[in-house]
Amino acid sequence: MTVDESAATDLAAVADMLEGGTTTCTALVEQAIARIERVNSTLNAFVTVLADSAREEAATLDAELRRGQRRGPLHGVIIGVKDIIHVAGAPTRAGSRSVGTLIAQQDATCVAHLRSAGAIILGKLHSHELAGGMTSENELYGRARNPWNPDYIPGGSSGGSAIATAAGLVHGALGTDTGGSIRVPAAFCGVVGLKGTLGRVSRSGVLTRSWTMDHVGTFARRVCDAALLFQAIAGHDPVDPYASHRAAPNLVARLQGDVHGLRVGILTGSFFETSLDLQIGSAFDTAIGSLQALGMRTIPVRFDLAAAAHAAGTIITVAEADSTQEQVLRERPEQLGADLRVQLRAAEFISARQYLHALRIRAQVRVELEALFRDVDVLITPTTSALPTRSEGRTTPASLLLFARNTRPFSMAGLPAISLPAGMSKEGLPIGLQVVGRPFDELTMLRVANAYESATQWHTLTPPD
Amino acid sequence: MDIDTVRKVGREVLGLELTESDARELVAPLAGLQQLIDDIDKVRLHFTDEPFISPRLADAWLERWPEP
């Protein structure tokens, strides 16, 4: 069974095959490399393939298996890493000519966790420039393409992670999410994208877009696999001052828990309804029906500060991104792509009062969401209110706002959220369902997502080869 | 803001020397930004609404303060 075929089942099947001797880590790596050689020139998901080091890692892991040693459920799993996350010995370019050739001296904490758990790091994946947009098109790497239809954008900024997972180039991937950069490409490419509570995963070794909004998370084809990868990278890291002190949760063992009677909040109101694409709305209604059929109680709820949360989240993000890139913008702006340069220049016009106002609104948003979560166990929305668009060659400010409309309000509140496949448009493009949990309650969120996935077939669809 | 105002604010407030072309491409994004600012300005803040950054950050900085 190839990586493509095995990724379509779940990682437990990979473990069984390795343990049963029907495949080897080396064979999985070779198959993945062959597939990358065949499809990457079209999709442009991988920007660096670490073939030699992956082969060495595979040989080591195969030798361990022959000795009867197995590191755990991620032993031999093939992983790709968004190119703003450090992988030792590989360049981190973040999709920007401004970064130069920065060879990482050591793994980011999240990569180190996966490696020690037995995962094989196959390479670096396309990122929108400095994680600053949602089309995954930049002047350094060129355009990444949606595996369901290469004329369309894959979403971003973790576009390469979503594409590689959807196209079966890897079993799973790492990405980052500031306002939706995991969930939006996951939705557009028809895979699962998971980010935990703010601080759950260390950001040490990850280039910063926004200090107060950035999250690291995982991609996979199945909810259980995204959770398995997430569990491996979560937990305290003394090097990261933003990291929570809480221990990594044991999610996978309890994923199958009973969902009967769980209260699912359906967000209503003009913010979530006025700009909603009709096909997405229809898929969302069907998803609500599926959750009800599973015995969950759906409850309409209002999130009155949603528009303000979206606006404040955007202001915080671009103001912080502008600060991180201040020197580049002032001294060598020509090294930034046009869309990011304009975005950051505009952010220079945000005043200190406006930035602080946005940060202070976060306190009110948290209070409103805490009150809302007294009546529900999870919230659901469509992941995006719009379908992927045809590639335009650059991110417009309007697309940045539109695609992150349903995701950014929860990023700015620091809540855990997941996107999973929940439909297809008549154009043959995937539609995502977002489930949002209470802070540090990834488990309930994942149970709902897993139950929905088990009751539907959307996760079994794969892009045309 | 029109092009001239963008250049004037850039120069006099932010210390940015923007060309006419630079300023032209900022007009639409700044209009979008102003809409966002209008959205957040509708929210009346309470004195107790302190900037939320990270529940961990303050503690972590204090813990990492070097010993005398």
Interface residues (C-beta under 8 A of the other chain):
Chain A: L198 G199 W211 T212 P241 Y242 A243 S244 H245 L305 A307 A308 H310 A311 A312 T314 I315 V318 A338 V342 Q343 R345 A346 A347 E348 F349 I350 Q354 L356 H357 A358 L359 R360 I361 R362 A363 Q364 R366 P397 A398 L401 G414
Chain B: V9 G10 L14 L16 L18 D22 E25 L26 A28 P29 L30 G32 L33 Q35 L36 I37 D39 I40 D41 K42 V43 L45 H46 T48 D49 E50 P51 F52 I53 S54 P55 R56 L57 A60 W61 R64
